[in-house]
Amino acid sequence: MTLRPGEVPGRAVAVFPFLKTTDATQLGSITFRSTHDTSDLEREDATHVREIADMLFLKDDLRVRSASYATVPPLVLDKTDTVVPELERIQAIVAYCYSAPRHAFGDIFFHSEHASLAIFSPQPVTTFLVRPDHHVLPAWDLAPMEADEWHRMPGYEGLYNFRNPFWVAKGSRLYPPVPHISLNDSQDLAWDIGRAFREEPRHHLLPTLIQEPLSENAKRAMTAIRWYNRANSLLGDDSEAILLLAVAFEALLGLPRDAKTERFIDAVSLLLGRVPRLNFWAVQFYAARSDVAHEGRTDRLRLMPTVQKTSETGPEYQSLVSYGRQIFQLCVGSVLFGSHIARRSELHNKLTTNQERFELICKILNDTSIPLTGRFTSIDDIVANVGEYRYVAETGLNTETMLSAVQVAAKNLLECSTLLDPAIKAQVSDLAVAKRSKDGYEILVALEAWRKVMPKGPLEPRSPEGIMRRFTEIIWDYNFMHYFGMKKEREGGEG
C-alpha cells in the first residue's frame, strides 16, 4: 500500500486478460465489456483501461488483442471490500462454465488459468516494485521513470487471481500465470456464458451464486466449485486432479469426514438416480482418490467400465477425472435446483415456529452491534412471516416472549425515531417501560393505549414506524381476547 494520508485510489479495473467478448455482459452487479469499448467511460477511466489493455501479453512480445474488463468502485486491495468477493465468485462461475467437459471426449474447453482475473487499482506505486533492479538486466532500453519524493510514480496496485499482488505502470507487461496458454478463436464471454445460463439445465441457477450466497446449500456449492476449478489447473496432473475433485464432491455433498465409498455412491445416486455403471465409476474414483491421499500417487487413472470391485481389472476407457467433472457438474445442478424449489416453496419458513421467530426478533433488536434502523430492517421479513403463520396452532408459544419482543421494539423505535408526535411518543414510552408481570396485563394495557394513537395513515412499509405498526397488530391479534378476559375479571373484582 503506497497511498499517503489524504490520497485515494481511482476507480478500479477488473480484467479477464485471456477471455474476449463482443458484447457487454452483466454478471451479478458488474458489467464486463471488451477493452475495445470505452465509449461510455469518463476520460480518466478510459485512459486506465487503454493503459491496462496495452499491458496484457500472451508470451514474448505478443500482446493480447482484446480482453474483457469491468470498472468497479475504488478499492483498497489489502482490506475487505464487498466488490472483491463478488468478483471472486464471478471468476469462479466463469471458470466453472468454461470447464464443462465435451460430450463425447470428456476433455474441457478451457483450464482454470484461462479465466484468470486481474484487479488494477489506479494509485501511486513505488518504483522499486514496478521495476526491481536486483539481479536483472533490461532486454531493451527502458524509458526513465519520473518519481516523486517518495520514489513513487503513477501506476496500479494489482491482485492476480485474488492471491498474487503485483505493481505495474504504463508500459509494464502482465503475462499468464503459466508458461503457455492457447487462445480460442470462437471464445466469446457474453455469448458463451449467456448460452450456458440459458441452455444448460445444470447451469441455469449459477447466476444466483454470484450474489452473496445466503443458504447453506449455496455456500457449499460455491466452496465446492472453487475446489473443482483447482482440479482443472494446467499446473496439476490427473492424480492431483482426482484428489482435488474428491474434495469438491465432499464439500458439495456434505459427506462426513469418515465417509465410506458407499456414502459417496448413495449421495450421487440420490441426486442423479441409479444410472447404470455410475456406481462402478464411484468405486474406482474413490479407490484412486485413496491411493493419492495415502500413497501420493495412483496408477488407476482410467475407468474400467465392466469392473465393479477394486480387486478386479478389465479394459480401460476414458479417464476417471473426465467422468468426474461431468458427474460433478450434474450434481451441482441437482443441488441448486433442489435448493431452488425448496426456497420457492418456503419450506424453511414452514418448519420454523413463531416462538422461534419471536426469540430471534428479541435477539436482533437487542444486538447493539447492528445500527438502530438496521435492526428494524433485519426483522422486517421475520415480522411478515409471524403474520403469515399466526393462525397456525403451536403448543410452545410463550406469551412472555412475544410481549418482550414488542417491548424491545418500542424501546428501539424511541431511540431511532426522534420526530414522533409527543402523544405517540408518550404511549410508545409507556409500552417500553410497562411493568412485566406473570400474566402480562400491564404490557397489554400499554399496548392497547399505543394502538389507539398509532399512526393510521400511509407509512413507508420498511420504515421503523411501518414495521412497528405491523408488529403491534400481530401481537394484539394474538392477545386481545385474553386481554379483555383479564380486564373484565379485574373490573368485576374491583366492583
C-alpha positions as CSV (number, residue, x, y, z in Angstrom):
1,M,0.0,0.0,0.0
2,T,1.7,3.2,-1.2
3,L,-1.1,5.8,-0.6
4,R,-0.2,8.8,1.5
5,P,-2.6,10.4,4.0
6,G,-5.5,12.1,2.1
7,E,-4.8,10.2,-1.1
8,V,-7.5,7.9,-2.5
9,P,-7.2,5.3,-5.3
10,G,-9.1,5.8,-8.6
11,R,-11.9,3.5,-9.9
12,A,-10.5,0.0,-10.2
13,V,-10.5,-2.1,-13.3
14,A,-11.1,-5.9,-13.2
15,V,-9.9,-7.8,-16.3
16,F,-10.1,-11.3,-17.7
17,P,-6.9,-11.0,-19.8
18,F,-7.4,-14.1,-21.8
19,L,-11.2,-14.0,-22.3
20,K,-12.5,-11.7,-25.0
21,T,-16.1,-10.6,-25.5
22,T,-18.0,-9.0,-28.4
23,D,-20.9,-7.5,-26.3
24,A,-21.3,-6.3,-22.8
25,T,-22.4,-8.9,-20.3
26,Q,-23.9,-8.5,-16.9
27,L,-22.5,-10.9,-14.2
28,G,-24.1,-10.2,-10.8
29,S,-24.0,-6.4,-10.3
30,I,-20.9,-6.0,-12.6
31,T,-20.9,-5.4,-16.3
32,F,-17.9,-6.7,-18.4
33,R,-17.1,-5.2,-21.8
34,S,-14.4,-5.5,-24.4
35,T,-11.3,-3.4,-23.9
36,H,-12.1,-2.0,-27.4
37,D,-15.2,-0.5,-25.8
38,T,-14.5,2.6,-23.7
39,S,-17.1,4.9,-25.2
40,D,-19.2,5.3,-22.1
41,L,-16.4,5.8,-19.7
42,E,-15.1,9.1,-18.2
43,R,-11.8,10.2,-19.7
44,E,-9.7,9.1,-16.7
45,D,-11.3,5.6,-16.6
46,A,-10.9,5.2,-20.4
47,T,-7.2,6.1,-20.1
48,H,-6.7,3.5,-17.4
49,V,-8.5,0.8,-19.5
50,R,-6.3,1.6,-22.5
51,E,-3.1,1.5,-20.5
52,I,-4.1,-1.8,-18.9
53,A,-5.1,-3.3,-22.2
54,D,-1.6,-2.5,-23.5
55,M,0.0,-4.4,-20.6
56,L,-1.7,-7.7,-21.4
57,F,0.6,-10.2,-23.2
58,L,0.3,-13.8,-24.1
59,K,4.0,-14.5,-24.4
60,D,7.2,-12.9,-25.6
61,D,6.2,-9.7,-27.5
62,L,2.7,-10.9,-28.4
63,R,0.1,-8.6,-26.9
64,V,-3.4,-9.8,-26.4
65,R,-5.6,-8.1,-28.9
66,S,-8.6,-7.5,-26.6
67,A,-9.8,-8.7,-23.2
68,S,-12.9,-8.4,-21.0
69,Y,-13.0,-5.7,-18.4
70,A,-15.2,-4.0,-15.8
71,T,-14.8,-0.8,-13.9
72,V,-15.7,-1.0,-10.2
73,P,-15.6,1.5,-7.3
74,P,-12.2,2.4,-5.8
75,L,-10.7,-0.5,-3.8
76,V,-8.1,-0.9,-1.1
77,L,-6.9,-4.4,-2.0
78,D,-5.4,-5.3,1.4
79,K,-8.8,-4.6,3.1
80,T,-12.1,-6.4,2.9
81,D,-14.3,-4.9,0.3
82,T,-17.7,-6.2,-0.9
83,V,-16.8,-5.9,-4.6
84,V,-13.8,-8.2,-4.3
85,P,-15.7,-11.2,-3.0
86,E,-18.3,-10.7,-5.8
87,L,-15.5,-10.6,-8.4
88,E,-14.1,-13.8,-6.9
89,R,-17.5,-15.5,-7.2
90,I,-17.8,-14.2,-10.8
91,Q,-14.4,-15.6,-11.7
92,A,-15.3,-19.0,-10.1
93,I,-18.5,-19.3,-12.1
94,V,-16.9,-18.2,-15.4
95,A,-14.1,-20.7,-14.9
96,Y,-16.6,-23.4,-14.0
97,C,-18.7,-22.8,-17.1
98,Y,-15.7,-22.9,-19.4
99,S,-14.5,-26.1,-17.9
100,A,-17.7,-28.0,-18.9
101,P,-16.5,-31.3,-20.5
102,R,-17.2,-32.0,-24.1
103,H,-20.0,-34.6,-24.7
104,A,-18.0,-37.3,-26.4
105,F,-14.4,-36.9,-25.4
106,G,-14.7,-35.6,-21.9
107,D,-12.0,-33.0,-22.3
108,I,-12.5,-29.5,-21.1
109,F,-12.8,-26.4,-23.3
110,F,-10.6,-24.2,-21.0
111,H,-8.5,-24.7,-17.9
112,S,-8.9,-22.6,-14.9
113,E,-5.9,-20.4,-15.8
114,H,-7.8,-19.2,-18.9
115,A,-10.3,-17.5,-16.5
116,S,-7.5,-15.7,-14.7
117,L,-8.7,-12.3,-13.3
118,A,-6.5,-9.3,-12.5
119,I,-7.7,-6.3,-10.5
120,F,-5.9,-3.0,-11.1
121,S,-6.3,-0.2,-8.6
122,P,-5.0,3.2,-10.0
123,Q,-2.7,4.8,-7.4
124,P,0.9,5.9,-7.0
125,V,3.2,2.9,-6.8
126,T,6.8,2.6,-5.7
127,T,9.4,2.4,-8.4
128,F,11.2,-0.3,-6.6
129,L,8.2,-2.7,-7.1
130,V,7.4,-1.6,-10.6
131,R,11.0,-2.0,-11.8
132,P,13.2,-4.0,-9.4
133,D,16.9,-3.8,-10.2
134,H,18.4,-6.7,-8.3
135,H,20.0,-9.4,-10.5
136,V,18.1,-8.4,-13.6
137,L,19.1,-7.0,-17.0
138,P,16.7,-5.0,-19.2
139,A,16.1,-6.6,-22.6
140,W,15.8,-3.2,-24.3
141,D,16.2,0.4,-23.4
142,L,13.6,1.4,-20.8
143,A,12.1,4.8,-20.6
144,P,13.2,6.6,-17.4
145,M,10.7,6.7,-14.5
146,E,9.6,10.0,-13.2
147,A,9.2,9.5,-9.4
148,D,8.1,11.8,-6.6
149,E,10.0,12.5,-3.4
150,W,8.7,9.1,-2.0
151,H,10.0,7.2,-5.1
152,R,6.5,6.8,-6.4
153,M,5.1,7.1,-9.9
154,P,1.5,6.9,-11.3
155,G,0.6,3.2,-11.8
156,Y,-1.5,0.4,-10.5
157,E,-1.5,-1.8,-7.4
158,G,-2.9,-5.2,-8.5
159,L,-4.1,-8.5,-7.4
160,Y,-3.8,-11.5,-9.7
161,N,-6.4,-14.3,-9.1
162,F,-7.1,-12.9,-5.6
163,R,-3.8,-14.3,-4.4
164,N,-0.8,-12.7,-6.0
165,P,-0.1,-9.0,-5.6
166,F,1.6,-7.0,-8.3
167,W,2.6,-3.4,-9.1
168,V,2.7,-2.0,-12.6
169,A,2.8,1.3,-14.5
170,K,2.2,2.4,-18.1
171,G,4.4,0.2,-20.3
172,S,4.6,-2.7,-17.9
173,R,3.6,-6.2,-19.0
174,L,1.3,-8.8,-17.4
175,Y,1.8,-12.4,-18.6
176,P,-0.3,-15.6,-18.0
177,P,0.2,-17.4,-14.6
178,V,1.6,-20.5,-16.6
179,P,4.2,-20.6,-19.4
180,H,1.7,-21.3,-22.2
181,I,-2.0,-20.6,-22.7
182,S,-3.8,-21.1,-26.0
183,L,-6.4,-18.6,-27.0
184,N,-9.5,-19.8,-28.9
185,D,-11.0,-18.0,-31.9
186,S,-14.6,-18.9,-31.1
187,Q,-14.5,-17.9,-27.4
188,D,-16.8,-15.0,-26.6
189,L,-17.6,-14.3,-22.9
190,A,-21.0,-12.7,-23.5
191,W,-22.2,-15.4,-25.9
192,D,-20.7,-18.4,-24.1
193,I,-21.8,-17.5,-20.5
194,G,-25.2,-16.3,-21.8
195,R,-25.7,-19.6,-23.6
196,A,-24.6,-21.6,-20.6
197,F,-27.1,-19.9,-18.3
198,R,-29.9,-20.1,-20.9
199,E,-29.5,-23.5,-22.5
200,E,-27.7,-25.7,-20.0
201,P,-30.1,-27.0,-17.3
202,R,-27.2,-27.7,-14.9
203,H,-26.1,-24.1,-15.2
204,H,-29.5,-22.3,-15.1
205,L,-29.1,-21.4,-11.4
206,L,-25.4,-20.5,-11.3
207,P,-26.2,-16.7,-11.5
208,T,-27.8,-17.0,-8.1
209,L,-24.4,-17.9,-6.7
210,I,-22.8,-14.6,-7.9
211,Q,-24.7,-12.6,-5.4
212,E,-23.8,-13.3,-1.8
213,P,-25.0,-16.9,-1.2
214,L,-27.4,-17.0,1.7
215,S,-28.4,-20.6,2.1
216,E,-26.1,-23.3,3.4
217,N,-26.5,-25.3,0.1
218,A,-25.5,-22.2,-1.9
219,K,-22.4,-21.6,0.2
220,R,-21.5,-25.3,0.0
221,A,-21.9,-25.3,-3.8
222,M,-19.7,-22.2,-4.1
223,T,-17.0,-23.8,-2.0
224,A,-17.2,-27.0,-4.0
225,I,-17.0,-25.1,-7.3
226,R,-13.8,-23.4,-6.2
227,W,-12.2,-26.8,-5.4
228,Y,-13.5,-28.2,-8.8
229,N,-11.8,-25.3,-10.6
230,R,-8.5,-26.1,-8.8
231,A,-8.8,-29.6,-10.3
232,N,-8.7,-28.1,-13.8
233,S,-5.4,-26.3,-13.4
234,L,-2.7,-26.6,-16.1
235,L,-0.2,-26.9,-13.2
236,G,-1.6,-30.2,-12.0
237,D,-1.8,-33.8,-13.3
238,D,-4.6,-36.3,-13.2
239,S,-3.5,-37.7,-9.8
240,E,-3.7,-34.3,-8.2
241,A,-7.0,-33.6,-10.1
242,I,-8.6,-36.7,-8.6
243,L,-7.7,-35.6,-5.1
244,L,-9.0,-32.0,-5.6
245,L,-12.1,-33.2,-7.3
246,A,-12.8,-35.6,-4.4
247,V,-12.6,-32.6,-2.1
248,A,-15.1,-30.8,-4.3
249,F,-17.5,-33.7,-4.2
250,E,-17.2,-34.0,-0.4
251,A,-17.8,-30.3,0.1
252,L,-20.8,-30.3,-2.3
253,L,-22.4,-33.4,-0.8
254,G,-21.7,-32.6,2.8
255,L,-20.2,-36.1,3.4
256,P,-18.9,-36.8,6.9
257,R,-15.2,-36.9,7.5
258,D,-15.2,-40.6,7.9
259,A,-17.4,-41.2,4.9
260,K,-17.0,-44.6,3.2
261,T,-17.3,-45.1,-0.6
262,E,-20.9,-46.3,-0.1
263,R,-21.9,-43.0,1.3
264,F,-20.5,-41.3,-1.7
265,I,-22.3,-43.7,-4.1
266,D,-25.6,-43.2,-2.2
267,A,-25.3,-39.4,-2.3
268,V,-24.5,-39.2,-6.1
269,S,-27.2,-41.8,-6.9
270,L,-29.7,-39.9,-4.8
271,L,-29.1,-36.8,-6.9
272,L,-28.7,-38.4,-10.3
273,G,-30.7,-41.6,-10.0
274,R,-29.4,-45.2,-10.3
275,V,-27.6,-44.7,-13.5
276,P,-26.1,-48.0,-14.8
277,R,-22.4,-48.2,-14.0
278,L,-22.4,-45.0,-12.1
279,N,-21.5,-47.0,-9.0
280,F,-18.6,-48.6,-10.9
281,W,-17.1,-45.2,-11.6
282,A,-17.7,-44.1,-8.0
283,V,-15.9,-47.2,-6.6
284,Q,-12.9,-46.8,-8.9
285,F,-12.8,-43.0,-8.4
286,Y,-12.7,-43.3,-4.6
287,A,-10.1,-46.0,-4.8
288,A,-7.9,-43.8,-6.9
289,R,-8.5,-40.9,-4.5
290,S,-7.4,-43.1,-1.6
291,D,-4.2,-44.1,-3.5
292,V,-3.3,-40.5,-3.9
293,A,-4.3,-39.5,-0.4
294,H,-2.3,-42.3,1.3
295,E,0.4,-43.1,-1.1
296,G,0.9,-39.9,-3.1
297,R,0.2,-41.4,-6.5
298,T,-2.1,-43.8,-8.3
299,D,-1.9,-46.0,-11.5
300,R,-5.7,-46.2,-11.6
301,L,-6.5,-43.2,-13.7
302,R,-8.9,-44.6,-16.3
303,L,-12.4,-46.1,-15.9
304,M,-12.8,-49.9,-16.3
305,P,-16.5,-49.9,-17.4
306,T,-17.1,-53.6,-16.6
307,V,-15.3,-53.7,-13.2
308,Q,-17.3,-53.2,-10.0
309,K,-14.7,-54.3,-7.4
310,T,-11.4,-52.7,-6.8
311,S,-9.7,-56.1,-6.7
312,E,-10.6,-56.8,-10.3
313,T,-9.2,-55.5,-13.6
314,G,-10.6,-55.0,-17.1
315,P,-10.4,-53.0,-20.3
316,E,-9.8,-49.3,-19.7
317,Y,-11.8,-46.4,-21.2
318,Q,-11.8,-42.6,-20.6
319,S,-10.2,-41.0,-17.6
320,L,-11.8,-41.1,-14.2
321,V,-11.3,-37.3,-13.9
322,S,-13.2,-36.6,-17.1
323,Y,-16.2,-38.6,-15.9
324,G,-15.8,-36.9,-12.5
325,R,-16.1,-33.5,-14.0
326,Q,-19.3,-34.3,-15.8
327,I,-20.8,-36.0,-12.8
328,F,-19.8,-33.2,-10.5
329,Q,-21.5,-30.5,-12.7
330,L,-24.7,-32.6,-12.9
331,C,-24.6,-32.9,-9.1
332,V,-24.2,-29.2,-8.7
333,G,-27.2,-28.6,-11.0
334,S,-29.3,-31.0,-8.9
335,V,-28.3,-29.5,-5.6
336,L,-29.0,-25.9,-6.8
337,F,-32.4,-27.0,-8.2
338,G,-33.4,-28.8,-5.0
339,S,-32.5,-25.7,-3.0
340,H,-34.4,-23.5,-5.5
341,I,-37.7,-25.4,-5.3
342,A,-37.3,-25.7,-1.5
343,R,-36.8,-22.0,-1.3
344,R,-39.7,-21.3,-3.7
345,S,-42.0,-23.4,-1.5
346,E,-40.7,-21.6,1.6
347,L,-40.1,-24.9,3.2
348,H,-37.7,-23.4,5.8
349,N,-40.4,-21.0,7.0
350,K,-42.9,-23.8,7.3
351,L,-40.5,-25.7,9.6
352,T,-39.9,-22.7,11.8
353,T,-42.3,-21.8,14.7
354,N,-43.5,-18.3,15.6
355,Q,-42.0,-18.9,19.1
356,E,-38.6,-19.2,17.4
357,R,-39.3,-16.1,15.4
358,F,-40.2,-14.1,18.5
359,E,-37.0,-15.2,20.1
360,L,-35.0,-14.2,17.0
361,I,-36.7,-10.8,16.9
362,C,-35.7,-10.2,20.6
363,K,-32.1,-11.2,19.8
364,I,-31.8,-8.9,16.8
365,L,-33.4,-5.9,18.5
366,N,-31.1,-6.3,21.5
367,D,-28.0,-6.6,19.3
368,T,-26.2,-3.3,19.8
369,S,-23.6,-4.1,17.0
370,I,-26.4,-3.6,14.5
371,P,-27.4,0.1,13.7
372,L,-30.8,1.0,15.0
373,T,-32.6,1.3,11.7
374,G,-30.7,-1.8,10.6
375,R,-32.3,-3.8,13.4
376,F,-35.8,-3.0,12.1
377,T,-34.8,-3.8,8.5
378,S,-33.4,-7.1,9.8
379,I,-36.7,-8.1,11.4
380,D,-39.0,-7.0,8.6
381,D,-39.2,-10.4,6.8
382,I,-39.4,-12.2,10.2
383,V,-42.4,-10.0,11.2
384,A,-44.0,-10.8,7.8
385,N,-43.6,-14.5,8.5
386,V,-45.0,-14.2,12.0
387,G,-48.1,-12.6,10.5
388,E,-48.5,-15.2,7.8
389,Y,-48.3,-18.1,10.3
390,R,-50.1,-16.5,13.3
391,Y,-53.1,-18.7,12.9
392,V,-51.1,-22.0,12.9
393,A,-51.5,-23.8,16.2
394,E,-48.4,-24.3,18.2
395,T,-48.1,-25.6,21.8
396,G,-44.8,-24.0,22.6
397,L,-45.8,-20.4,22.0
398,N,-44.9,-18.2,25.0
399,T,-46.8,-15.0,25.7
400,E,-43.9,-13.6,27.8
401,T,-41.6,-13.9,24.8
402,M,-43.9,-12.1,22.3
403,L,-44.6,-9.3,24.8
404,S,-40.9,-8.9,25.5
405,A,-40.4,-8.7,21.7
406,V,-42.9,-5.8,21.3
407,Q,-41.4,-4.0,24.3
408,V,-37.9,-4.1,23.0
409,A,-39.3,-3.0,19.6
410,A,-40.8,0.0,21.3
411,K,-37.5,0.9,23.0
412,N,-35.7,0.7,19.7
413,L,-38.4,2.9,18.0
414,L,-37.9,5.6,20.6
415,E,-34.2,5.6,20.0
416,C,-34.3,5.8,16.2
417,S,-37.4,8.0,15.6
418,T,-36.8,11.4,17.0
419,L,-39.7,13.1,15.1
420,L,-42.5,11.1,16.8
421,D,-45.6,13.2,17.7
422,P,-45.5,13.9,21.5
423,A,-48.7,12.0,22.2
424,I,-47.5,9.0,20.2
425,K,-44.1,9.2,21.8
426,A,-45.6,9.1,25.3
427,Q,-47.6,5.9,24.6
428,V,-44.6,4.2,23.0
429,S,-42.6,5.2,26.0
430,D,-45.3,3.7,28.3
431,L,-45.2,0.5,26.4
432,A,-41.4,0.3,26.5
433,V,-41.3,0.6,30.3
434,A,-44.5,-1.2,31.2
435,K,-44.2,-3.5,34.2
436,R,-43.7,-7.1,33.4
437,S,-46.0,-9.4,35.4
438,K,-46.8,-13.1,35.2
439,D,-49.9,-12.6,33.0
440,G,-48.5,-9.6,31.1
441,Y,-51.5,-7.4,31.8
442,E,-49.7,-4.2,32.3
443,I,-47.9,-4.5,28.9
444,L,-51.2,-5.3,27.2
445,V,-52.8,-2.2,28.7
446,A,-49.9,-0.1,27.3
447,L,-50.2,-1.9,24.0
448,E,-53.9,-1.1,23.8
449,A,-53.2,2.6,24.5
450,W,-50.5,2.7,21.9
451,R,-52.8,1.1,19.3
452,K,-55.3,3.9,19.8
453,V,-52.8,6.7,19.0
454,M,-50.8,4.7,16.5
455,P,-50.4,6.5,13.1
456,K,-53.2,5.3,10.8
457,G,-52.1,7.0,7.6
458,P,-49.7,5.6,5.0
459,L,-46.2,4.7,6.2
460,E,-43.1,3.6,4.4
461,P,-43.6,-0.3,4.8
462,R,-39.9,-0.9,5.6
463,S,-39.5,2.2,7.9
464,P,-39.2,1.5,11.7
465,E,-42.6,3.1,12.2
466,G,-44.2,0.9,9.5
467,I,-42.6,-2.3,10.8
468,M,-43.6,-1.4,14.4
469,R,-47.2,-0.8,13.4
470,R,-47.4,-4.2,11.6
471,F,-45.7,-6.0,14.5
472,T,-48.1,-4.3,17.0
473,E,-51.2,-5.5,15.2
474,I,-49.8,-9.1,15.1
475,I,-49.1,-9.1,18.9
476,W,-52.5,-7.6,19.5
477,D,-54.2,-10.2,17.3
478,Y,-52.6,-12.9,19.4
479,N,-53.6,-11.4,22.8
480,F,-56.6,-9.2,22.6
481,M,-59.1,-11.9,23.6
482,H,-57.0,-12.9,26.6
483,Y,-56.5,-9.3,27.5
484,F,-60.2,-8.4,27.5
485,G,-60.9,-11.5,29.6
486,M,-58.4,-10.4,32.2
487,K,-59.7,-6.8,32.1
488,K,-63.3,-8.0,32.7
489,E,-62.2,-10.1,35.6
490,R,-60.3,-7.2,37.2
491,E,-63.1,-4.7,36.7
492,G,-65.5,-7.2,38.1
493,G,-63.3,-7.8,41.1
494,E,-63.0,-4.1,41.7
495,G,-66.8,-3.7,41.6
